[in-house]
Amino acid sequence: MLERLLPVLALAATAGVQAAAVTAPADGPTPLSQGSEPRAALEQVTFAEAVDRAVGRHPTVAQAAQAILRAEALLDQAKSVFRPTIYGGVGTTVLDAARGFDGNVTQPRTQSALNATLSYPVLAAARWAAKNQAADHVGIARVSAEETRRLVAFAAAQSYLAVLAARHQREIAVRNRATAKALAEYATARLQAGKGSRLNEVRSFRELATTEGAAEAAELAVDQAQEALGVAIFADGPVDARGEPEVRPAPPPSHDEALLAQRPDVRLFAAQERAADRVVRDSWTSWLPTATASFTPQYVTPAGLFEPARTWRALFQLQIPIYDGTLGAAKRVRIADREAARARLDLVRLQARAEQRLAREAVARSERIAASIRGAAESAVEALRITEIAYRAGATSNVEVVQAQQTARNAEIESVLADDRLRQARLDLLVALGQFP
């Protein structure tokens, strides 16, 4: 009677494998054992949502925005050289006794004075140059903020792809576990029917235990990737990925300089080099004289003999630098800073060109590698299916089945890893071309 049931058990095992492959959830975690606790449904985000939330919420982006505000405030402070300054003063002088001679009071015992001073820098070349230098720093802060947003977005994108990679490997692990479980049950049924051997059953259960461990490890990898994605987009908990991203770069410009100008890091170092060069070119302004004009009206009550109630004073002051030993050294320091900025710019341009060439080559080769490994995985799965049919027909032992399972599992994992590397290569190309985010 049990021998008649063996074909039925084989069909049921095959159906179970196919059902596990079809019904394995793509977006949520799969319970791996009876003792695993059910997890609450995670928040899911698309690729674009993950990048937008990372850029909009991450603290480093907020710090970069504050750096822009600080640079703009320093620019307003530098612009004050073109505006007059006005100060007012109120004072009261109390003496022990009034001062005077021949019965005349020259200074009353209590006297109050009210004055105001209006001053304007008529000639201040160094401060005028500082205004343009401060404007350069505003531009640097803005490009730096753009570079910060790019780095934050890139980290979020990598975390999103890591979740997809971990999920794909989990699906393979769950599918392999279902296959191993079905074959273990079939080996036990054959042994009970007197058609199999204890060795085949032990091999089957060993393979089942291996796939159980791989499935647990894959589930842990998914949890870790989801936690990392939640941190990358500054969420309160783990976040799951929803949907495959479309990561394809737009056609880049043909001109090399235009291609480099799309990258925020290149533009950042270029802005720093231009700012340092301006500081060097403005060094001559330190040798120019400075002139200041001021006007001070004053009201005194009560008036003294030698101090009328209403007076005013105008002052024009000119300062000429005759000798200042620090100016030459300061210029040499500025020149050194400019040359260092130029060296950094040359280096980042060299690295950018290398990254662009390497990223293009990586995408092209990754596409060919993924297609080749995908075909190998399909052949390995087909070989496993044929081996299972031969095993159930009694034409082979389960040693060949176990070997075919391992080969198919490794091939599927390699195929998933190749697809993930292709997505990562396309993302790297977007970053190298300055088209992300």
Buried (B, 14 or more C-beta within 10 A) or exposed (E): EEEEEBEEBBEBBBEBBBEBBEEBEEEEBBEBEEEEEEEEEBBBBBBBBBBBBBBEEBEBBEEBBEBBEEBBEBBEEBBEBEEEEEEEEEEEEEEEEEBEEEEEBEBBEEBBBEBBBBBBBEBBBBBBBBBBBBBBBBBBBBBBBBBBBBBBBBBBBBBBBBBBBBBBBBBBBBBBBBBBBBBBBBBBBBBEBEEBEEEBBBBBBEBBEBBBEBBBEBBEBBBBBBBBBBBBBBBEEBBBBBBEBEBEBEEBEEEEEEBBBBBBBBBBBBBBBBBBBBBBEBBEBBEBEBBBBBBBBBBBEEBBEEBEEEBEEEEEEEEEEEEEEEEEEBBEEBBEBBBEBBEBBEEBBEEBBEBBEBBBEBBEEBBEBBEEBBEBBBEBBEBBBEBBEBBBEEEBBBEBBBBBBBBBBBBBBBBBBBBBBBBBBBBBBBBBBBBBB
